Amino acid sequence: MKSILVSAYIWIFAIITIIIIFPVYLTIWLITVSFDKKLITVHYITSLWASLYIWINPWWQISIENREKLKNSKTYIIISNHQSMLDILVLFRLLTHYRWVSKTEIFKIPVVGWIMTLNNYIKVKRGDKKSVIKMIEISKKVIASGISVLIFPEGTRSKNGNLQQFKDGAFILAADTRTNILPIIINAVSGTLARKGIFVMKKLSIKVRILDEIPYSSFENSGISEIRNRIHGIMDAELQKLRNSLQENS
């Protein structure tokens, strides 16, 4: 019963705020798009809007470690593991400028898809090689313009919270654009949304850890599979460390 009440509270609040905020958001986009070519303003508002749903929820506790490792003046390929549908809201709380790479299905969701389109976020069709190639080409132009790109290299959410195998796209992009990679680890300590569904299962606590950036110079002479496997190993080890430290403190 509690899960139903909490879920109803969250979704009713979300619907009401969408009705109120989206027209204002669209107006700001129309005003700023002509001179803010990088869409910094609308992305920042999107980040605040997404963060609102965490701030107003007394059952959700989100903490971000090592914010100082994320330099707003730098351009990165940001990669993160993917445990639940809340990861998107959580990563908006980085409050830094980037373009999402997201599967095409998300762009078809009313309001959410419109916002992603207005922000020029990048589409990719999972399992479609032509779409992946197009995503990489668009992402190269984004990187060249000085905007970071954020990718879930697993390609989909993990069923058990463990780190899945990585796809090649993020690492091809890093090698081709000579861009540093910034890994991020997310771990749900207790509770989450159902992987498929709309209910909050119980109180939710999420820890985010920003890792050291991996400079291009450290992998410029490496093959894609070598880069991919090396960074997967780093992130997997850090995920285990984070889980162990949380267990010790619980």
GROMACS elastic network, one bead per residue, 0.5 to 0.9 nm:
[ bonds ]
;  ai    aj funct       b0    kb
    1     4     6  0.51436   500
    1     5     6  0.63531   500
    1     6     6  0.86914   500
    2     5     6  0.51286   500
    2     6     6  0.60638   500
    2     7     6  0.83951   500
    2   201     6  0.88374   500
    2   202     6  0.81741   500
    3     6     6  0.51673   500
    3     7     6  0.59241   500
    3     8     6  0.84257   500
    3   199     6  0.64014   500
    3   200     6  0.55988   500
    3   201     6  0.56986   500
    3   202     6  0.63726   500
    4     7     6  0.51208   500
    4     8     6  0.60210   500
    4     9     6  0.85885   500
    4   199     6  0.66256   500
    4   200     6  0.76382   500
    4   201     6  0.87257   500
    5     8     6  0.50659   500
    5     9     6  0.61802   500
    5    10     6  0.86870   500
    6     9     6  0.51299   500
    6    10     6  0.62823   500
    6    11     6  0.87232   500
    6    59     6  0.84859   500
    6   199     6  0.81478   500
    6   200     6  0.69265   500
    6   202     6  0.88074   500
    7    10     6  0.51337   500
    7    11     6  0.61283   500
    7    12     6  0.84482   500
    7   198     6  0.71874   500
    7   199     6  0.53835   500
    7   200     6  0.56569   500
    7   201     6  0.87278   500
    8    11     6  0.52919   500
    8    12     6  0.59048   500
    8    13     6  0.83477   500
    8   199     6  0.84540   500
    9    12     6  0.53730   500
    9    13     6  0.60915   500
    9    14     6  0.85423   500
   10    13     6  0.52644   500
   10    14     6  0.61146   500
   10    15     6  0.87533   500
   10    53     6  0.76823   500
   10    57     6  0.75908   500
   11    15     6  0.61418   500
   11    16     6  0.86011   500
   11   198     6  0.86667   500
   12    15     6  0.51954   500
   12    16     6  0.62137   500
   12    17     6  0.86007   500
   13    16     6  0.52346   500
   13    17     6  0.61028   500
   13    18     6  0.85018   500
   13    53     6  0.82794   500
   14    17     6  0.52935   500
   14    18     6  0.60649   500
   14    19     6  0.86914   500
   14    53     6  0.73532   500
   15    18     6  0.51774   500
   15    19     6  0.63360   500
   15    20     6  0.87749   500
   16    19     6  0.52769   500
   16    20     6  0.63653   500
   16    21     6  0.85756   500
   17    20     6  0.50172   500
   17    21     6  0.56192   500
   17    22     6  0.79257   500
   18    21     6  0.52401   500
   18    22     6  0.54652   500
   18    23     6  0.85491   500
   18   111     6  0.78882   500
   19    22     6  0.60524   500
   19    23     6  0.74389   500
   20    23     6  0.67152   500
   20    24     6  0.74180   500
   21    24     6  0.53013   500
   21    25     6  0.59884   500
   21    26     6  0.86463   500
   21    49     6  0.84116   500
   22    26     6  0.60219   500
   22    27     6  0.85015   500
   22   111     6  0.78320   500
   22   115     6  0.86562   500
   23    26     6  0.51130   500
   23    27     6  0.62075   500
   23    28     6  0.87231   500
   24    27     6  0.50917   500
   24    28     6  0.63020   500
   24    29     6  0.86805   500
   25    28     6  0.51900   500
   25    29     6  0.62491   500
   25    30     6  0.87357   500
   25    42     6  0.75982   500
   25    45     6  0.78031   500
   25    46     6  0.84379   500
   25   115     6  0.88416   500
   26    29     6  0.50059   500
   26    30     6  0.62240   500
   26    31     6  0.86862   500
   26   115     6  0.86354   500
   26   118     6  0.85089   500
   27    30     6  0.51281   500
   27    31     6  0.62825   500
   27    32     6  0.87236   500
   28    31     6  0.50842   500
   28    32     6  0.60806   500
   28    33     6  0.82856   500
   28    41     6  0.84439   500
   28    42     6  0.73511   500
   29    32     6  0.52948   500
   29    33     6  0.55896   500
   29    34     6  0.89229   500
   29    39     6  0.83106   500
   29    41     6  0.81174   500
   29    42     6  0.62083   500
   29   118     6  0.76038   500
   29   119     6  0.89112   500
   30    33     6  0.57056   500
   30    34     6  0.76803   500
   31    34     6  0.70766   500
   31    35     6  0.85197   500
   32    35     6  0.58077   500
   32    36     6  0.55314   500
   32    37     6  0.83724   500
   32    39     6  0.78100   500
   32    41     6  0.74071   500
   32    42     6  0.80756   500
   33    36     6  0.52132   500
   33    37     6  0.61824   500
   33    38     6  0.84943   500
   33    39     6  0.66414   500
   33    41     6  0.88718   500
   33    42     6  0.86207   500
   34    37     6  0.67161   500
   35    38     6  0.87880   500
   35    39     6  0.88495   500
   36    39     6  0.53014   500
   36    40     6  0.67177   500
   36    41     6  0.72404   500
   37    40     6  0.79346   500
   38    41     6  0.84013   500
   38   119     6  0.89029   500
   38   145     6  0.81280   500
   38   146     6  0.88194   500
   38   147     6  0.75916   500
   39    42     6  0.55937   500
   39    43     6  0.61731   500
   39    44     6  0.86054   500
   39    97     6  0.88831   500
   39   118     6  0.87242   500
   39   119     6  0.64471   500
   39   120     6  0.82114   500
   40    43     6  0.52637   500
   40    44     6  0.61137   500
   40    45     6  0.86791   500
   40    97     6  0.64166   500
   40    98     6  0.85854   500
   40   119     6  0.88506   500
   41    44     6  0.52349   500
   41    45     6  0.62998   500
   41    46     6  0.86000   500
   42    45     6  0.50132   500
   42    46     6  0.59904   500
   42    47     6  0.85202   500
   42   118     6  0.82925   500
   42   119     6  0.68341   500
   43    47     6  0.61442   500
   43    48     6  0.86993   500
   43    95     6  0.88905   500
   43    96     6  0.86355   500
   43    97     6  0.67530   500
   43    98     6  0.79126   500
   43    99     6  0.85050   500
   43   119     6  0.64003   500
   44    48     6  0.63257   500
   44    49     6  0.85621   500
   44    92     6  0.87488   500
   44    95     6  0.66632   500
   44    96     6  0.74282   500
   44    97     6  0.71024   500
   45    48     6  0.50693   500
   45    49     6  0.60066   500
   45    50     6  0.85200   500
   46    50     6  0.60722   500
   46    51     6  0.84549   500
   46    92     6  0.78257   500
   46   115     6  0.79961   500
   46   119     6  0.87396   500
   47    50     6  0.51858   500
   47    51     6  0.60589   500
   47    52     6  0.86015   500
   47    89     6  0.79971   500
   47    91     6  0.85432   500
   47    93     6  0.62768   500
   47    94     6  0.80682   500
   47    95     6  0.60646   500
   47    96     6  0.83517   500
   48    52     6  0.61307   500
   48    92     6  0.76273   500
   48    93     6  0.74676   500
   48    95     6  0.76552   500
   49    52     6  0.51760   500
   49    53     6  0.73852   500
   49    92     6  0.89294   500
   50    53     6  0.59207   500
   50    54     6  0.75657   500
   50    88     6  0.83592   500
   50    89     6  0.53574   500
   50    90     6  0.81357   500
   50    92     6  0.64393   500
   50    93     6  0.76981   500
   51    54     6  0.53373   500
   51    55     6  0.62205   500
   51    56     6  0.88070   500
   51    89     6  0.62673   500
   51    90     6  0.73030   500
   51    92     6  0.66507   500
   51    93     6  0.57916   500
   52    56     6  0.61377   500
   52    57     6  0.85309   500
   53    56     6  0.56596   500
   53    57     6  0.64256   500
   53    89     6  0.79367   500
   54    57     6  0.52871   500
   54    58     6  0.81128   500
   54    59     6  0.87978   500
   54    60     6  0.63249   500
   54    61     6  0.77125   500
   54    62     6  0.78222   500
   54    89     6  0.76817   500
   54    90     6  0.80550   500
   55    58     6  0.75743   500
   55    60     6  0.80975   500
   55    61     6  0.86390   500
   56    60     6  0.87825   500
   57    60     6  0.56851   500
   57    61     6  0.83524   500
   58    61     6  0.74976   500
   58   203     6  0.89205   500
   59   202     6  0.81117   500
   59   203     6  0.51568   500
   59   204     6  0.61014   500
   59   205     6  0.81146   500
   60   203     6  0.64000   500
   60   205     6  0.57563   500
   60   206     6  0.78521   500
   61   203     6  0.85246   500
   61   204     6  0.63459   500
   61   206     6  0.62879   500
   61   207     6  0.84476   500
   62    90     6  0.74191   500
   62   204     6  0.84247   500
   62   205     6  0.59441   500
   62   207     6  0.59886   500
   62   208     6  0.76060   500
   63   205     6  0.82692   500
   63   206     6  0.65671   500
   63   207     6  0.51577   500
   63   208     6  0.60988   500
   63   209     6  0.85074   500
   64    67     6  0.67616   500
   64    93     6  0.86253   500
   64    94     6  0.81567   500
   64   206     6  0.86838   500
   64   207     6  0.61595   500
   64   209     6  0.58834   500
   64   210     6  0.75172   500
   65    68     6  0.85764   500
   65   207     6  0.77376   500
   65   208     6  0.60472   500
   65   210     6  0.61439   500
   65   211     6  0.88605   500
   66    69     6  0.56411   500
   66    70     6  0.77537   500
   66   208     6  0.88526   500
   66   209     6  0.64073   500
   66   210     6  0.54455   500
   66   211     6  0.73504   500
   66   212     6  0.89034   500
   67    70     6  0.56205   500
   67    71     6  0.84010   500
   67    94     6  0.79003   500
   67   209     6  0.83280   500
   67   210     6  0.66318   500
   68    71     6  0.68265   500
   68   210     6  0.87009   500
   69   182     6  0.87696   500
   69   210     6  0.66857   500
   69   211     6  0.71364   500
   69   212     6  0.64297   500
   69   213     6  0.74172   500
   70    73     6  0.88638   500
   70    74     6  0.81702   500
   70    94     6  0.85750   500
   70    96     6  0.84070   500
   70   182     6  0.78923   500
   70   210     6  0.73924   500
   70   211     6  0.88407   500
   70   212     6  0.86910   500
   70   213     6  0.82361   500
   71    74     6  0.55312   500
   71    75     6  0.83733   500
   71    96     6  0.86592   500
   72    75     6  0.77882   500
   72    96     6  0.61966   500
   72    97     6  0.74163   500
   74   146     6  0.79007   500
   74   147     6  0.84892   500
   74   148     6  0.79180   500
   75    98     6  0.85832   500
   75   143     6  0.69627   500
   75   146     6  0.57541   500
   75   147     6  0.57763   500
   75   149     6  0.81529   500
   75   179     6  0.73470   500
   75   180     6  0.75918   500
   76    98     6  0.85927   500
   76   143     6  0.78509   500
   76   146     6  0.88392   500
   76   147     6  0.77288   500
   76   149     6  0.65489   500
   76   150     6  0.82253   500
   76   174     6  0.86018   500
   76   179     6  0.61151   500
   76   180     6  0.53995   500
   76   181     6  0.56091   500
   76   182     6  0.62183   500
   76   213     6  0.85116   500
   77    98     6  0.89800   500
   77   143     6  0.82533   500
   77   148     6  0.57373   500
   77   149     6  0.50204   500
   77   150     6  0.59775   500
   77   151     6  0.74378   500
   77   170     6  0.72173   500
   77   171     6  0.87565   500
   77   173     6  0.80542   500
   77   174     6  0.66751   500
   77   179     6  0.66947   500
   77   180     6  0.63965   500
   77   182     6  0.61257   500
   77   183     6  0.84402   500
   78    98     6  0.85598   500
   78   148     6  0.70560   500
   78   149     6  0.59955   500
   78   151     6  0.62484   500
   78   152     6  0.85308   500
   78   170     6  0.86902   500
   78   180     6  0.86620   500
   78   181     6  0.58920   500
   78   183     6  0.59368   500
   78   184     6  0.73548   500
   79   149     6  0.84578   500
   79   150     6  0.57858   500
   79   151     6  0.50202   500
   79   152     6  0.56503   500
   79   153     6  0.64213   500
   79   170     6  0.76598   500
   79   181     6  0.72544   500
   79   182     6  0.62463   500
   79   184     6  0.61072   500
   79   185     6  0.86618   500
   80    91     6  0.88869   500
   80   150     6  0.78542   500
   80   151     6  0.67614   500
   80   152     6  0.53207   500
   80   153     6  0.70492   500
   80   154     6  0.85051   500
   80   182     6  0.85775   500
   80   183     6  0.58931   500
   80   185     6  0.57881   500
   80   186     6  0.71825   500
   80   235     6  0.86883   500
   81    87     6  0.87465   500
   81   152     6  0.60027   500
   81   153     6  0.71679   500
   81   154     6  0.67618   500
   81   157     6  0.81207   500
   81   158     6  0.82985   500
   81   161     6  0.89488   500
   81   162     6  0.88955   500
   81   163     6  0.66680   500
   81   164     6  0.83183   500
   81   183     6  0.86099   500
   81   184     6  0.70692   500
   81   185     6  0.59141   500
   81   186     6  0.63211   500
   81   187     6  0.86928   500
   81   235     6  0.82365   500
   82    85     6  0.81303   500
   82    87     6  0.65069   500
   82    88     6  0.88943   500
   82   152     6  0.63679   500
   82   153     6  0.85418   500
   82   154     6  0.71435   500
   82   155     6  0.83083   500
   82   156     6  0.68325   500
   82   158     6  0.61941   500
   82   161     6  0.79641   500
   82   163     6  0.81078   500
   82   185     6  0.86307   500
   82   186     6  0.72649   500
   82   187     6  0.89008   500
   83    86     6  0.81802   500
   83    87     6  0.68753   500
   83   156     6  0.85578   500
   83   157     6  0.51483   500
   83   158     6  0.51443   500
   83   159     6  0.73757   500
   83   160     6  0.78676   500
   83   161     6  0.54350   500
   83   162     6  0.81256   500
   83   163     6  0.86627   500
   83   186     6  0.74303   500
   83   187     6  0.73614   500
   83   188     6  0.76874   500
   83   195     6  0.84728   500
   84    87     6  0.56934   500
   84    88     6  0.84494   500
   84   157     6  0.60355   500
   84   158     6  0.75237   500
   84   159     6  0.87288   500
   84   161     6  0.85169   500
   84   188     6  0.86049   500
   84   192     6  0.71289   500
   84   193     6  0.68653   500
   84   194     6  0.78912   500
   84   195     6  0.62211   500
   85    88     6  0.64868   500
   85    89     6  0.81092   500
   85   157     6  0.77710   500
   85   192     6  0.88435   500
   85   193     6  0.72214   500
   85   194     6  0.86074   500
   85   195     6  0.71901   500
   85   196     6  0.89224   500
   86    89     6  0.53500   500
   86    90     6  0.62447   500
   86    91     6  0.87463   500
   86   192     6  0.79848   500
   86   193     6  0.74227   500
   87    91     6  0.60401   500
   87    92     6  0.85678   500
   87   186     6  0.75997   500
   88    91     6  0.52649   500
   88    92     6  0.63137   500
   88    93     6  0.89367   500
   89    92     6  0.52692   500
   89    93     6  0.68696   500
   90    93     6  0.53998   500
   90    94     6  0.76735   500
   90   186     6  0.87781   500
   90   206     6  0.84026   500
   90   208     6  0.82748   500
   91    94     6  0.55210   500
   91    95     6  0.81192   500
   91   208     6  0.86339   500
   92    95     6  0.59496   500
   92    96     6  0.78716   500
   93    96     6  0.81373   500
   94    97     6  0.86909   500
   97   147     6  0.69121   500
   97   148     6  0.68321   500
   97   149     6  0.87947   500
   98   121     6  0.87928   500
   98   147     6  0.56809   500
   98   149     6  0.52285   500
   98   150     6  0.64531   500
   99   119     6  0.77294   500
   99   120     6  0.73386   500
   99   121     6  0.52047   500
   99   122     6  0.69028   500
   99   139     6  0.85331   500
   99   142     6  0.78988   500
   99   147     6  0.71226   500
   99   148     6  0.63254   500
   99   150     6  0.60476   500
   99   151     6  0.88517   500
  100   116     6  0.83821   500
  100   120     6  0.86411   500
  100   121     6  0.51418   500
  100   122     6  0.60090   500
  100   123     6  0.84681   500
  100   148     6  0.88488   500
  100   149     6  0.59840   500
  100   151     6  0.64834   500
  101   121     6  0.62853   500
  101   123     6  0.59524   500
  101   124     6  0.68923   500
  101   135     6  0.78450   500
  101   139     6  0.84010   500
  101   149     6  0.70566   500
  101   150     6  0.60751   500
  101   151     6  0.53650   500
  101   152     6  0.77774   500
  102   105     6  0.83225   500
  102   106     6  0.69797   500
  102   107     6  0.80887   500
  102   121     6  0.74665   500
  102   122     6  0.61845   500
  102   123     6  0.53255   500
  102   124     6  0.60211   500
  102   125     6  0.84011   500
  102   150     6  0.89892   500
  102   151     6  0.75739   500
  102   152     6  0.83048   500
  102   155     6  0.89552   500
  103   106     6  0.59802   500
  103   107     6  0.75468   500
  103   122     6  0.83514   500
  103   123     6  0.56197   500
  103   125     6  0.54626   500
  103   126     6  0.64020   500
  103   155     6  0.85227   500
  104   107     6  0.53756   500
  104   108     6  0.70647   500
  104   122     6  0.86618   500
  104   123     6  0.52241   500
  104   124     6  0.56155   500
  104   125     6  0.54871   500
  104   126     6  0.80537   500
  105   108     6  0.53791   500
  105   109     6  0.72339   500
  105   113     6  0.85877   500
  105   123     6  0.88363   500
  105   125     6  0.79934   500
  106   109     6  0.55487   500
  106   112     6  0.73563   500
  106   113     6  0.59110   500
  106   116     6  0.84977   500
  106   123     6  0.88079   500
  107   110     6  0.79728   500
  107   111     6  0.89463   500
  107   112     6  0.69358   500
  107   114     6  0.69062   500
  107   115     6  0.85328   500
  107   116     6  0.65392   500
  107   117     6  0.70672   500
  107   123     6  0.77149   500
  108   111     6  0.88393   500
  108   112     6  0.80241   500
  108   113     6  0.53323   500
  108   114     6  0.80333   500
  109   112     6  0.56083   500
  109   114     6  0.77566   500
  110   113     6  0.56551   500
  110   114     6  0.64783   500
  110   115     6  0.89102   500
  111   115     6  0.60371   500
  111   116     6  0.85319   500
  112   115     6  0.52388   500
  112   116     6  0.63121   500
  112   117     6  0.87004   500
  113   116     6  0.50303   500
  113   117     6  0.61277   500
  113   118     6  0.85897   500
  114   117     6  0.50761   500
  114   118     6  0.61376   500
  114   119     6  0.86359   500
  115   118     6  0.50501   500
  115   119     6  0.62401   500
  115   120     6  0.87013   500
  115   121     6  0.88915   500
  116   119     6  0.51344   500
  116   120     6  0.62966   500
  116   121     6  0.54102   500
  116   122     6  0.82964   500
  117   120     6  0.50283   500
  117   121     6  0.61090   500
  117   122     6  0.83701   500
  118   121     6  0.78241   500
  122   135     6  0.65903   500
  122   138     6  0.73813   500
  122   139     6  0.73937   500
  122   149     6  0.89306   500
  123   131     6  0.80351   500
  123   132     6  0.88663   500
  123   134     6  0.87924   500
  123   135     6  0.65124   500
  124   127     6  0.89141   500
  124   128     6  0.80351   500
  124   131     6  0.55113   500
  124   132     6  0.59073   500
  124   133     6  0.89557   500
  124   134     6  0.78970   500
  124   135     6  0.58434   500
  125   128     6  0.55846   500
  125   129     6  0.83411   500
  125   130     6  0.86740   500
  125   131     6  0.55790   500
  125   132     6  0.70023   500
  125   135     6  0.89244   500
  126   129     6  0.83110   500
  126   131     6  0.78619   500
  126   132     6  0.77691   500
  126   155     6  0.73560   500
  126   156     6  0.88657   500
  127   131     6  0.82762   500
  127   132     6  0.80212   500
  128   131     6  0.52975   500
  128   132     6  0.63305   500
  128   133     6  0.88236   500
  129   132     6  0.50030   500
  129   133     6  0.61902   500
  129   134     6  0.85943   500
  130   133     6  0.51258   500
  130   134     6  0.62065   500
  130   135     6  0.85721   500
  131   134     6  0.50284   500
  131   135     6  0.60439   500
  131   136     6  0.86187   500
  132   136     6  0.62153   500
  132   137     6  0.86784   500
  132   169     6  0.70632   500
  133   136     6  0.51532   500
  133   137     6  0.62999   500
  133   138     6  0.87351   500
  133   169     6  0.83511   500
  134   137     6  0.51031   500
  134   138     6  0.61890   500
  134   139     6  0.84468   500
  135   138     6  0.52316   500
  135   139     6  0.59764   500
  135   140     6  0.85592   500
  135   169     6  0.85398   500
  136   140     6  0.60979   500
  136   141     6  0.88238   500
  136   169     6  0.69274   500
  136   170     6  0.81393   500
  136   172     6  0.79547   500
  136   173     6  0.61312   500
  137   140     6  0.51388   500
  137   141     6  0.66839   500
  137   142     6  0.88876   500
  137   173     6  0.84882   500
  138   141     6  0.53031   500
  138   142     6  0.64128   500
  138   143     6  0.87987   500
  139   143     6  0.60986   500
  139   144     6  0.84587   500
  139   148     6  0.88963   500
  139   149     6  0.69479   500
  139   173     6  0.75094   500
  140   143     6  0.51156   500
  140   144     6  0.60538   500
  140   145     6  0.86481   500
  140   173     6  0.68923   500
  140   176     6  0.80389   500
  140   177     6  0.65130   500
  141   145     6  0.62837   500
  141   146     6  0.89126   500
  142   145     6  0.52045   500
  142   146     6  0.67461   500
  142   147     6  0.56056   500
  142   148     6  0.73033   500
  142   149     6  0.74762   500
  143   146     6  0.52080   500
  143   147     6  0.51494   500
  143   148     6  0.59184   500
  143   149     6  0.70187   500
  143   177     6  0.74164   500
  143   179     6  0.80803   500
  144   147     6  0.73680   500
  144   177     6  0.78036   500
  150   170     6  0.88340   500
  151   154     6  0.87631   500
  151   155     6  0.83215   500
  151   169     6  0.88146   500
  151   170     6  0.67025   500
  152   155     6  0.56599   500
  152   156     6  0.73496   500
  152   157     6  0.87297   500
  152   166     6  0.85816   500
  152   167     6  0.89601   500
  152   170     6  0.83827   500
  153   156     6  0.81905   500
  153   164     6  0.89374   500
  153   165     6  0.81557   500
  153   166     6  0.50508   500
  153   167     6  0.54555   500
  153   168     6  0.75056   500
  153   169     6  0.73709   500
  153   170     6  0.63796   500
  153   171     6  0.87371   500
  154   157     6  0.73530   500
  154   158     6  0.80067   500
  154   163     6  0.77165   500
  154   164     6  0.58014   500
  154   165     6  0.59133   500
  154   167     6  0.59673   500
  155   164     6  0.89431   500
  155   165     6  0.89337   500
  155   166     6  0.73295   500
  155   167     6  0.66873   500
  156   164     6  0.88639   500
  157   160     6  0.89926   500
  157   161     6  0.82757   500
  157   164     6  0.87120   500
  157   195     6  0.79672   500
  158   161     6  0.52724   500
  158   162     6  0.64330   500
  158   163     6  0.69031   500
  158   164     6  0.65724   500
  158   195     6  0.88045   500
  159   162     6  0.77457   500
  159   195     6  0.74090   500
  160   163     6  0.86119   500
  161   164     6  0.86601   500
  161   187     6  0.76306   500
  161   188     6  0.81617   500
  162   236     6  0.80974   500
  162   239     6  0.83631   500
  163   166     6  0.85814   500
  163   232     6  0.80735   500
  163   235     6  0.81153   500
  163   236     6  0.61911   500
  163   239     6  0.81005   500
  164   232     6  0.87571   500
  165   229     6  0.86048   500
  165   232     6  0.75804   500
  166   169     6  0.88000   500
  166   170     6  0.89408   500
  166   228     6  0.67888   500
  166   229     6  0.79484   500
  166   232     6  0.70468   500
  167   170     6  0.74442   500
  167   171     6  0.83368   500
  167   228     6  0.79314   500
  168   171     6  0.55329   500
  168   172     6  0.61172   500
  168   173     6  0.86477   500
  168   224     6  0.69512   500
  168   225     6  0.74142   500
  168   228     6  0.68166   500
  169   172     6  0.52320   500
  169   173     6  0.61890   500
  169   174     6  0.86659   500
  170   173     6  0.51399   500
  170   174     6  0.62247   500
  170   175     6  0.87664   500
  170   181     6  0.88511   500
  170   228     6  0.86261   500
  171   175     6  0.60939   500
  171   176     6  0.84257   500
  171   181     6  0.85359   500
  171   224     6  0.61992   500
  171   225     6  0.84618   500
  171   227     6  0.67845   500
  171   228     6  0.63231   500
  172   175     6  0.52078   500
  172   176     6  0.60063   500
  172   177     6  0.84782   500
  172   224     6  0.63419   500
  173   176     6  0.52020   500
  173   177     6  0.59888   500
  173   178     6  0.80875   500
  173   179     6  0.79478   500
  174   177     6  0.54103   500
  174   178     6  0.55500   500
  174   180     6  0.67394   500
  174   181     6  0.69214   500
  174   216     6  0.74094   500
  175   178     6  0.51297   500
  175   179     6  0.69235   500
  175   180     6  0.89597   500
  175   216     6  0.73000   500
  175   219     6  0.78527   500
  175   220     6  0.66306   500
  175   222     6  0.88503   500
  175   223     6  0.88339   500
  175   224     6  0.77672   500
  175   227     6  0.89916   500
  176   179     6  0.79858   500
  178   215     6  0.87101   500
  178   216     6  0.55701   500
  178   217     6  0.81789   500
  178   220     6  0.75261   500
  179   215     6  0.72912   500
  179   216     6  0.56515   500
  180   213     6  0.65848   500
  180   214     6  0.56031   500
  180   217     6  0.83424   500
  181   212     6  0.89352   500
  181   213     6  0.56492   500
  181   214     6  0.50403   500
  181   215     6  0.64956   500
  181   216     6  0.74285   500
  182   210     6  0.76778   500
  182   211     6  0.68167   500
  182   212     6  0.67294   500
  182   214     6  0.62189   500
  182   215     6  0.86576   500
  183   209     6  0.88066   500
  183   210     6  0.64804   500
  183   211     6  0.55347   500
  183   212     6  0.72142   500
  183   213     6  0.66630   500
  183   214     6  0.78921   500
  183   231     6  0.81211   500
  183   234     6  0.88358   500
  183   235     6  0.70980   500
  184   208     6  0.70847   500
  184   209     6  0.58179   500
  184   211     6  0.57822   500
  184   212     6  0.89009   500
  184   235     6  0.77131   500
  185   207     6  0.81698   500
  185   208     6  0.56948   500
  185   209     6  0.51646   500
  185   210     6  0.64871   500
  185   211     6  0.75424   500
  185   235     6  0.67958   500
  185   236     6  0.87055   500
  185   238     6  0.73403   500
  185   239     6  0.62437   500
  185   242     6  0.85237   500
  186   206     6  0.70194   500
  186   207     6  0.58519   500
  186   209     6  0.65563   500
  186   210     6  0.88819   500
  186   239     6  0.77122   500
  187   205     6  0.85879   500
  187   206     6  0.56939   500
  187   207     6  0.53538   500
  187   208     6  0.65472   500
  187   209     6  0.86351   500
  187   239     6  0.73271   500
  187   242     6  0.76919   500
  187   243     6  0.73766   500
  188   191     6  0.67738   500
  188   192     6  0.69062   500
  188   204     6  0.72457   500
  188   205     6  0.58639   500
  188   207     6  0.64035   500
  188   208     6  0.88403   500
  189   192     6  0.87955   500
  189   204     6  0.72709   500
  189   205     6  0.52763   500
  189   206     6  0.56570   500
  189   207     6  0.70742   500
  189   243     6  0.78659   500
  189   246     6  0.74513   500
  189   247     6  0.87604   500
  190   202     6  0.77087   500
  190   203     6  0.66993   500
  190   204     6  0.53653   500
  190   205     6  0.55082   500
  190   206     6  0.75649   500
  191   200     6  0.77439   500
  191   201     6  0.60423   500
  191   202     6  0.51152   500
  191   203     6  0.55769   500
  191   205     6  0.69031   500
  191   206     6  0.87910   500
  192   195     6  0.82477   500
  192   199     6  0.88165   500
  192   200     6  0.61681   500
  192   201     6  0.59972   500
  192   202     6  0.68553   500
  192   203     6  0.76305   500
  192   204     6  0.56991   500
  192   205     6  0.81192   500
  192   206     6  0.87889   500
  193   196     6  0.80223   500
  193   197     6  0.74415   500
  193   198     6  0.67988   500
  193   199     6  0.58804   500
  193   201     6  0.58846   500
  193   202     6  0.82739   500
  193   204     6  0.85399   500
  194   197     6  0.54282   500
  194   198     6  0.67137   500
  194   199     6  0.62605   500
  194   200     6  0.67689   500
  194   201     6  0.67276   500
  195   198     6  0.86845   500
  197   200     6  0.89133   500
  199   202     6  0.89463   500
  200   203     6  0.78039   500
  200   204     6  0.82424   500
  201   204     6  0.83223   500
  207   242     6  0.83458   500
  209   238     6  0.86616   500
  209   239     6  0.88395   500
  209   242     6  0.80791   500
  210   213     6  0.86284   500
  211   214     6  0.88309   500
  211   235     6  0.83773   500
  211   238     6  0.83288   500
  214   217     6  0.84342   500
  214   218     6  0.69871   500
  214   219     6  0.83657   500
  214   231     6  0.86057   500
  215   218     6  0.55938   500
  215   219     6  0.74717   500
  215   220     6  0.89361   500
  216   219     6  0.55302   500
  216   220     6  0.57074   500
  217   220     6  0.52922   500
  217   221     6  0.81252   500
  218   221     6  0.78845   500
  218   222     6  0.84575   500
  219   222     6  0.51025   500
  219   223     6  0.80836   500
  219   226     6  0.85945   500
  219   227     6  0.64382   500
  220   223     6  0.83372   500
  222   225     6  0.82622   500
  222   226     6  0.60932   500
  222   227     6  0.62833   500
  223   226     6  0.52158   500
  223   227     6  0.62802   500
  223   228     6  0.86194   500
  224   227     6  0.51406   500
  224   228     6  0.60296   500
  224   229     6  0.85272   500
  225   229     6  0.59778   500
  225   230     6  0.83637   500
  226   229     6  0.52675   500
  226   230     6  0.59805   500
  226   231     6  0.85866   500
  227   230     6  0.51975   500
  227   231     6  0.61957   500
  227   232     6  0.84395   500
  228   231     6  0.54658   500
  228   232     6  0.60362   500
  228   233     6  0.86124   500
  229   233     6  0.61185   500
  229   234     6  0.87023   500
  230   233     6  0.51839   500
  230   234     6  0.64324   500
  230   235     6  0.88507   500
  231   235     6  0.61538   500
  231   236     6  0.84041   500
  232   235     6  0.52400   500
  232   236     6  0.59417   500
  232   237     6  0.84919   500
  233   236     6  0.51243   500
  233   237     6  0.60746   500
  233   238     6  0.85541   500
  234   237     6  0.53194   500
  234   238     6  0.62510   500
  234   239     6  0.86474   500
  235   238     6  0.50504   500
  235   239     6  0.60212   500
  235   240     6  0.86246   500
  236   239     6  0.50639   500
  236   240     6  0.63342   500
  236   241     6  0.86880   500
  237   240     6  0.52150   500
  237   241     6  0.62542   500
  237   242     6  0.86849   500
  238   242     6  0.60524   500
  238   243     6  0.85229   500
  239   242     6  0.51212   500
  239   243     6  0.62106   500
  239   244     6  0.86133   500
  240   243     6  0.50819   500
  240   244     6  0.60743   500
  240   245     6  0.85725   500
  241   244     6  0.50987   500
  241   245     6  0.61011   500
  241   246     6  0.85409   500
  242   245     6  0.52288   500
  242   246     6  0.61840   500
  242   247     6  0.86400   500
  243   246     6  0.51657   500
  243   247     6  0.62018   500
  243   248     6  0.87058   500
  244   247     6  0.51021   500
  244   248     6  0.62387   500
  244   249     6  0.87131   500
  245   248     6  0.51206   500
  245   249     6  0.62934   500
  245   250     6  0.86403   500
  246   249     6  0.51384   500
  246   250     6  0.60440   500
  247   250     6  0.51269   500
